[in-house]
Amino acid sequence: MATNANTEALGDDPVDIDGNVVAILSSAEEWWRDRQPWLQERGYALRPRCRPNWVPSWRGAVLDVPEDGDTKLLAMPFLRRYNNPQIATVGEAAEFFRQIFEGLQFMHEHRIAHRDCMSENIMMGPKPLYTKMFHPVLQTYNRDRTGRAKHYTWTKRPVKYYLIDFGISRRYTEGEDLSREPLILGADRSIPEFVKYRKTERDPFPTDVYYLGNLIQKEFSEVIIT
């Protein structure tokens, strides 16, 4: 009998309208999967989901685009703005800070500057919060719009946060002179290099750190003060 090892539920796997994790095969699908090799020998084809060792296509993967070696397709889970619903406790905020700091540190250790890591480019994998997923457009409602989308707190069911939008990101080679990097402005136009000094060249890595610090000040510190 074939195994279902590749289709165990992961934290960011999508769910159907009834709240079932779609990576998990139903008993009927398992029945067909276990007979797929026998059917194939006799000329019958089943869809990939019902074949042994099937891996869900939506799980994070970088795909080479045919006939275009310079382009990659990145398959990502369905995400939601990191602060919607709002982070409610100090512990939840601290966990958010930890993840985005570690994420940016990982990028910088691999000499990748994000260059636009501000609020709109930080998302979360919402699946742990919702027993039944929300509508993809009207996100305050459940998927079939019969009522509000109910959710747990981050404290009870922690989530994973994601940096997105790498359109102006860049990976640098070892020994490259970063001080001569042309200034590229993202959505946050308050960086001191531009506002105070009007520099047209600057090291992008400290600017990434500024972006995150400014996000915390604007969306956490100032909110608490007011």
Buried (B, 14 or more C-beta within 10 A) or exposed (E): EBEBEEBEEBEBBBBEEEEEBBBBBEEEBBEBBBBBEEEEEEEEEBEEBBBEEBEBEBBEEEEEEEEEEEEEEEEBBBBBEBBEBEBEEEEBBEBBBEBBEEBBEEBBEEBBBBBBBBBBBBBBBBBBBBBBBBEEEEBEBBBEEEEEBEBBEBEEBBBBBBBBBBEEBBEBEEEEEBEEBEBBEBEBEEBEBBEEEEEEEBBBBBBBBBBBEBBBEBBBEEEEEE
